[in-house]
Amino acid sequence: MQSNVTIKKAYNSNNNVISKKETQILLDYFNGLQISQEKLDKLHNPAKKILENKDIDVEDKIELLYDIETQFTFTGQDKYR
């Protein structure tokens, strides 16, 4: 039973979600606005994966981030898994 609780906590961790704020930081960055390296370094894993993924071009990353923003609007939540 202990392991199930640990798995749920890990799944619900902030490291496994992208926040509205992080989505906006990435959108600003990919749209050419100046973002500090410190802000980029503080991103959680899902946001870092989008930032660092070399297999997806910038236009597709922007489209993905706008899709995530749409989910925030539809669900009323401020984090997306």
N, C-alpha and C positions, 0 to 999 in steps of 0.2 A: 504494500500500500504506500509506503514511503516513496518509492520510486515514481509512482503515478503523480504524486504531489510535486515532486521535483520536476518531472517532465512538464506538467502544467505551468509551473512557475517559469521555467525556461521558455516555453512557448509564448507566454504572456509578457515576457521581458521587453523592455523598451528597445533592446538591441535587435529585436525581430520585427519592428514596425517602422514605418516612415511617417513622420509627423507632417502636419500642414506647414509648419515653419521650415522644416528641412526641404520640403517640396518647393517652397517659394525660393529658398536659397539656391537650389539647383536650377530652377527656372531662370532666376536672375543671372546666374553664372553662365548658363548655356545661351542666354540671350545677349551676352556680351557686357553685362554690368560688372563692375569691380567688386569682387568678394574677397575678403581677407583669407589668407591661408589658414589662419587660426579657426575661422568658421568652418572651412572645408575639413580641417583635421578633426573637428568635434562631431562630425556627422556620424550617426549610427550606421551599423553594417549595411542595411538595405539601401540607404542613400549612397554610401560609399561604393557599393556594387554598381549602381547606376553611373556614378561619377567616373569610376575607373574602368568600366567595361569598354574594351577596344573594338568589340564585335558589333556594336550598335553605333550608328552615326548620330551626330548631334541632332539632326532633325527628328529622328526616331525617338531619341531620348526626350526631346521637348514634347513630342506627341504623347509619349508614355506619361510624363509628368502632368500634362493637361488632363489625361484620362484619370489619373489619381486625384487631381483637384476636383474633377467631376464627381468622383466617389465621395469626397468630403462633403460636397454640396448635397448629394442625394441622401446620404446617410446621416448627416448632421454631426458626424464624428470628426475629431481632429487628428486621428491616427489611422493608418491603413496598414493592414497585414498583407 
